[in-house]
């Protein structure tokens, strides 16, 4: 995409087409139609890219996109509406609110491991927030990239939501242009380049990166169930998931049992030969295949270890007694290798995690609620799931994002809408009631200064509709209780009431 093409996208945005909520809803419905009508083609493309099972694609990507679209359609009017805020005494009669408004033209750089979810979920939020968006799918998932380029213009406004394909040079060309926000999903190395390019234009960024997500198994938990869930999360998509458990931390006394439970689960999931299983994927390309194999050098797998370069196949592999400072523990694995590092206890596990970069996800398998709470409080990560893996990603009510080296910003559901919106502060007041403002005008004296100080120090007043309704209801109830109490007191005191009602009551 050149500067002129981006100018056309910006002109389409500045025309105001995206401002009406109705237009945004039309685009969201069209995107929903695309996912429904083209599901078979999408599944075929992913089968060609990473040998993804036709049953896994809806589970891992399409259902999440559909849920995201449905939520945006249902809640968009509410999200886009002005949001009343609290006031002080000086602004009690004013209209004070936050108005979400579109940022402009957003650049979405997707990832190859989940090329539909990690590209279209941010796009849903961009559309809902009223932005235009340039979509750049990863060139590594080539079939999905070409299919997205063919499909999206058939369903969405071509001027507002163009798709740019190509490799590193095309991405670099895009990054030289000025956008109003960039949302990138991928490695930390490229994330730094994206942030550097964005800084030249003071463009804000959302970086969804990765890192080494630890998985702590406490000896108090049901190890069989823990290993079953860990095995699913680690080896789904052939280990190419940014929030997959990267390594296991456990005490030496349970390491052997952990290995055996994973071995049994792998046989249950993929059979005696995972290579022939329709449910087990492949490494995306030869370069990543060689990188993952290189991480295994010098280790003897206790489970798996087989590979086939012609098919980019690496078997589900478990390595035990891995030294903490080995190469395998220095970079994100992003493949079907699961190292086990032994720790003496939970204190040691917490120290181990805190000595390293903040991970995108932390997984805790433990039956002790106090220990779980402690581990959550004493570590930092983008997200936490207890007694399972990756499931926090499935909830669009939870923000998804990293911290530190694992990323910045967040998205999913309303969080994407807010991330890709400018929250404009608005205060609207009349030209009347000028006497209220006299105390802030010069010439100042002690009395005026005291009035202003008192007005500004008074706690903020919530004037939202819901609070106002509750205030009225509470006032009516209090008034009713007061009258009831007064009547009871009058009856109890035996006073003669002058009204006809009470005279009749005593007669």
Order of alpha helices (4+ residues) and beta strands (2+ residues): alpha-alpha-alpha-alpha-alpha-beta-beta-beta-alpha-beta-alpha-alpha-beta-alpha-beta-beta-alpha-beta-alpha-alpha-beta-beta-beta-beta-alpha-beta-alpha-beta-beta-alpha-beta-alpha-alpha-alpha
